[in-house]
Amino acid sequence: MLAKTLSIFIVMVWLWAFPAAACETLSEPQKIEQVLKLIESSDMQFLRNGKAYDGAAARKHMEEKWQYAGNKITTAKQFIHYVGSKSSFTGESYFVHLKDGKEMKSETWLSEQLSIIESNHCASSMQKN
């Protein structure tokens, strides 16, 4: 009985100390797809080269850039940095116009959203276990 209790205690400590190990992770293409879905469903405006676009148009543009990049983009962080942050032609940063009227660089906003996606996915996969 002591051995069984000790084993359970060790497993619980291990899960507490290393929660990511108990978490099913999304693949990088799945993370990118989640980011794209979030962009499309957003009611914010995405500002590119001085022009405002809705979420659906922003998603379409970023998908096209991603496809053009081919296998050069392998992670969600690369996607955000190379596809979602600035114009390949002008070098101008992309911005998002938030509901509260503030603007921020899209790279910052997208990186925050990716962190939320990863955290939420981990939390939901841990609840399934």
C-alpha positions in Angstrom: 0.0 0.0 0.0 2.8 2.4 0.8 4.5 1.6 -2.5 1.3 2.4 -4.4 0.7 5.7 -2.5 4.3 6.6 -3.1 4.0 5.9 -6.8 0.9 8.0 -7.1 2.6 10.8 -5.2 5.6 10.7 -7.6 3.4 10.8 -10.7 1.5 13.7 -9.3 4.7 15.6 -8.4 6.0 14.9 -11.9 2.8 16.1 -13.6 2.9 19.3 -11.4 6.5 20.0 -12.1 6.4 19.2 -15.9 2.8 20.0 -17.1 3.9 20.4 -20.7 4.9 16.7 -20.7 1.3 15.8 -20.0 0.1 18.0 -22.7 -0.6 16.9 -26.3 1.0 19.6 -28.5 -0.3 20.9 -31.7 1.8 20.4 -34.8 3.3 23.6 -36.3 0.9 23.5 -39.3 -2.0 23.1 -36.8 -0.8 26.1 -34.9 -0.6 28.2 -38.1 -4.1 27.1 -39.1 -5.4 28.1 -35.6 -3.8 31.5 -36.0 -5.3 31.9 -39.5 -8.8 30.9 -38.1 -8.4 33.5 -35.4 -7.4 36.2 -37.9 -10.4 35.3 -40.1 -12.9 35.3 -37.3 -11.6 38.6 -35.8 -13.6 41.7 -36.1 -10.5 43.8 -36.0 -9.0 45.6 -38.9 -5.6 44.6 -40.2 -3.6 47.4 -41.6 -1.2 46.6 -44.5 0.7 49.2 -46.4 -1.6 52.0 -45.2 -4.8 50.2 -46.1 -7.3 48.4 -43.8 -8.5 44.9 -44.4 -11.1 42.7 -42.5 -10.1 39.4 -41.0 -11.1 37.3 -44.1 -9.0 39.4 -46.4 -6.1 39.4 -44.0 -6.3 35.6 -43.8 -6.4 35.2 -47.5 -3.3 37.4 -47.9 -1.4 35.6 -45.3 -2.3 32.2 -46.7 -1.1 33.3 -50.1 2.2 34.5 -48.6 2.6 31.3 -46.7 2.0 29.2 -49.8 4.5 31.3 -51.8 7.1 30.8 -49.1 6.8 27.0 -49.5 8.8 25.0 -47.1 10.8 28.0 -45.8 8.2 28.5 -43.1 8.1 25.5 -40.8 6.9 26.9 -37.5 4.1 29.2 -36.3 6.7 31.7 -34.9 8.3 31.8 -38.4 4.9 32.3 -39.9 4.2 35.2 -37.7 7.6 36.8 -38.2 7.9 36.4 -41.9 4.3 36.3 -43.1 2.2 38.1 -40.6 4.5 41.0 -39.5 5.4 43.1 -42.5 5.2 43.6 -46.2 7.6 41.6 -48.3 7.6 44.4 -50.9 7.7 47.6 -48.9 9.1 46.3 -45.6 6.4 48.2 -43.7 5.1 46.6 -40.6 1.6 45.3 -40.4 -0.7 46.6 -37.7 -3.9 45.6 -36.1 -6.6 48.1 -35.1 -8.0 46.9 -31.8 -11.6 47.3 -30.6 -10.5 49.9 -28.0 -9.1 52.1 -30.7 -5.5 51.2 -30.1 -3.1 50.0 -32.8 -0.3 47.5 -32.3 2.1 45.7 -34.5 0.5 42.6 -35.9 3.6 40.6 -34.9 3.1 41.4 -31.3 -0.7 40.7 -31.4 -0.2 37.4 -33.4 2.5 36.3 -31.0 0.2 36.9 -28.0 -2.6 35.0 -29.7 -0.2 32.1 -30.5 0.7 31.9 -26.8 -3.0 31.8 -25.9 -3.7 29.1 -28.5 -0.9 27.0 -27.1 -1.9 27.5 -23.5 -5.6 26.8 -24.2 -4.8 23.7 -26.2 -2.6 22.4 -23.5 -5.2 23.0 -20.8 -7.9 21.4 -22.8 -5.8 18.3 -23.7 -4.8 18.0 -20.0 -8.5 18.0 -19.0 -9.1 15.1 -21.5 -6.4 13.0 -19.7 
